[in-house]
Amino acid sequence: MIKASKASIPDAISTYDASGLRVAEKVNDVWRFLIYDVGGKLVVKKSKLESAYERLHRALEARRILDKSMDLLNATMPLA
């Protein structure tokens, strides 16, 4: 955990995971949670952890539907 403070600048606390990715930050007594995909790309940054996970779940479900649709399309209309 890293804490920073200066005069006239709000206190900030950041929390990092073992790989060095920031997973949470607190500024002006408001926590924000950061969620990354498996490649380390930031996917969601939310003040409410539950809603961030719900949004991530919806995004993953949409991706699964897209992948299934593409598989069906490729099976019915081969490129070659």
DOMARSE-772934 format. One record per residue: residue number from 1; residue in one letter; y, z, x negated of N, C-alpha, C in turn. Coordinates in steps of 0.001 Angstrom, whole numbers, always signed. Atoms other than C-alpha are relative to their C-alpha. Layout:
- zavex rose nnorth nup neast canorth caup caeast cnorth cup ceast
- NUM a Y Z X Y Z X Y Z X
...
END
This chain:
- zavex rose nnorth nup neast canorth caup caeast cnorth cup ceast
- 1 m -1160 +0 -848 +0 +0 +0 +1227 +0 -897
- 2 i -1235 +104 +760 +3441 -936 -1310 +1146 +367 +920
- 3 k -1142 -413 -801 +6656 +674 -84 +1268 -373 -747
- 4 a -1271 +381 +606 +10159 -637 -715 +1141 +530 +846
- 5 s -1181 -430 -736 +13522 +778 +206 +1215 -123 -894
- 6 k -1290 +109 +671 +17145 +154 -751 +1074 +409 +999
- 7 a -1104 -337 -892 +20467 +1256 +639 +369 -1207 +842
- 8 s -388 +1008 -992 +21449 -751 +3749 -1071 -1054 +274
- 9 i +1120 +895 -280 +18086 -2555 +3720 -1120 +861 +582
- 10 p +1035 -842 -630 +15318 -1273 +6029 -1210 +216 -904
- 11 d +1239 -284 +727 +12258 +383 +4580 -1080 -976 +427
- 12 a +1100 +910 -295 +9250 -1887 +4361 -1255 +501 -690
- 13 i +1302 -357 +555 +5581 -1112 +3816 -923 -1186 +233
- 14 s +977 +1084 -123 +2989 -3810 +3134 -1364 +502 -438
- 15 t +1373 -352 +328 -784 -3399 +3070 -757 -1289 -306
- 16 y +722 +1179 +471 -3046 -5855 +1214 -1500 +259 +28
- 17 d +1453 -139 +65 -6771 -6532 +1364 -463 -159 -1448
- 18 a +559 +49 +1355 -9093 -6694 -1653 +289 -1313 -718
- 19 s -269 +1289 +634 -8330 -10373 -2257 +1494 -245 -226
- 20 g -1432 +117 +243 -4570 -9764 -2351 +811 -562 +1148
- 21 l -724 +509 -1171 -3674 -11087 +1100 +657 +1161 +740
- 22 r -683 -1036 -775 -1083 -9061 +2997 -584 -8 +1407
- 23 v +633 -69 -1317 -2795 -7870 +6180 +835 +775 +1007
- 24 a -872 -739 -907 -107 -5597 +7621 +1314 +287 -709
- 25 e -1296 -362 +544 +3566 -4859 +7176 +751 +809 +1047
- 26 k -794 -835 -906 +5910 -2272 +8652 +1455 -113 -430
- 27 v -1430 +116 +239 +9636 -2975 +8904 +713 +629 +1193
- 28 n -728 -694 -1078 +12006 -741 +10902 -948 +640 +1006
- 29 d +986 -692 -842 +9016 +1231 +12262 -765 -917 +948
- 30 v +785 +954 -795 +7422 -1921 +13714 -1071 -591 -909
- 31 w +1118 +559 +766 +3963 -2875 +12425 -253 -1425 +438
- 32 r +429 +1376 -266 +3009 -6545 +12167 -1312 -205 -735
- 33 f +1311 +239 +579 -542 -7669 +11497 -162 -1479 -280
- 34 l +170 +1379 +418 -1434 -10853 +9653 -1487 -322 -37
- 35 i +1405 +393 -62 -4710 -12672 +10297 -127 -1381 -633
- 36 y +203 +1229 +756 -6016 -15413 +8019 -1316 -658 +382
- 37 d +1282 +681 -192 -8695 -18072 +8389 -832 +179 -1262
- 38 v +899 -200 +1134 -11629 -18263 +5965 +535 -607 -1288
- 39 g -583 +616 +1185 -9592 -20424 +3599 +1215 +749 -537
- 40 g -1143 -776 +438 -6830 -17825 +3304 +1323 -463 +570
- 41 k -1232 +486 -630 -4313 -19707 +5466 +392 +949 +1134
- 42 l -483 -886 -1049 -2159 -17490 +7682 -132 -684 +1353
- 43 v +239 +563 -1323 -3212 -18068 +11288 +910 +657 +1029
- 44 v -744 -740 -1012 -1452 -15346 +13264 +755 +1144 -668
- 45 k -798 -1147 +432 +1333 -12835 +12618 +573 +614 +1267
- 46 k -367 -610 -1274 +1748 -10468 +15538 +302 +1477 -158
- 47 s -293 -1422 -34 +3177 -7059 +16325 -1112 +780 +686
- 48 k +1093 -663 -708 +254 -6278 +18608 -1305 -578 -510
- 49 l +1248 +465 +593 -3113 -6473 +16906 -944 -605 +1039
- 50 e +917 +526 -1019 -5071 -6995 +20124 +385 -1407 +413
- 51 s -397 +1331 -431 -3020 -9984 +21211 -192 -1021 -1114
- 52 a +234 +913 +1114 -3323 -11495 +17740 -1464 -418 -32
- 53 y +1422 +338 -27 -7116 -11303 +17923 -333 -864 +1208
- 54 e +240 +825 -1182 -7059 -12713 +21451 +466 -1435 -250
- 55 r -511 +1344 +296 -4937 -15645 +20266 -913 -734 -978
- 56 l +927 +593 +955 -7250 -16254 +17322 -1286 -420 +701
- 57 h +1217 +321 -748 -10251 -16145 +19660 +195 -1275 +832
- 58 r -270 +1204 -791 -8640 -18744 +21958 +62 -1237 -886
- 59 a -92 +1143 +915 -7877 -20986 +18981 -1381 -418 -485
- 60 l +1356 +314 +456 -11460 -20752 +17720 -822 -627 +1116
- 61 e +723 +566 -1139 -12831 -21444 +21190 +457 -1437 +259
- 62 a -507 +1367 -173 -10576 -24503 +21517 -576 -918 -1066
- 63 r +569 +805 +1085 -11849 -25723 +18147 -1472 -318 +276
- 64 r +1416 +231 -334 -15484 -25286 +19260 -125 -1086 +1072
- 65 i +31 +1003 -1069 -14773 -27314 +22414 +330 -1376 -569
- 66 l -369 +1269 +631 -13078 -30032 +20351 -1157 -551 -828
- 67 d +1133 +439 +819 -16010 -30160 +17917 -1143 -523 +867
- 68 k +1067 +455 -899 -18526 -30439 +20783 +365 -1337 +635
- 69 s -444 +1268 -596 -16451 -33203 +22388 -129 -1141 -996
- 70 m +101 +1032 +1031 -16293 -35120 +19109 -1459 -351 -274
- 71 d +1424 +263 +194 -20063 -34741 +18632 -546 -870 +1127
- 72 l +441 +780 -1149 -20659 -36087 +22140 +537 -1424 -74
- 73 l -606 +1321 +126 -18257 -38971 +21571 -694 -814 -1089
- 74 n +682 +693 +1102 -19907 -39868 +18252 -1439 -383 +374
- 75 a +1373 +305 -403 -23352 -39723 +19842 -45 -1163 +992
- 76 t +3 +1069 -995 -22383 -42073 +22667 +658 -1281 -492
- 77 m -709 +1166 +511 -20148 -44408 +20666 -25 +8 -1528
- 78 p +81 +4 +1474 -21400 -44707 +17058 +957 -1007 -598
- 79 l -950 +875 +685 -18980 -46269 +14598 -664 -1230 -585
- 80 a +664 +1130 +682 -21549 -48527 +12910 -707 -889 +973
END
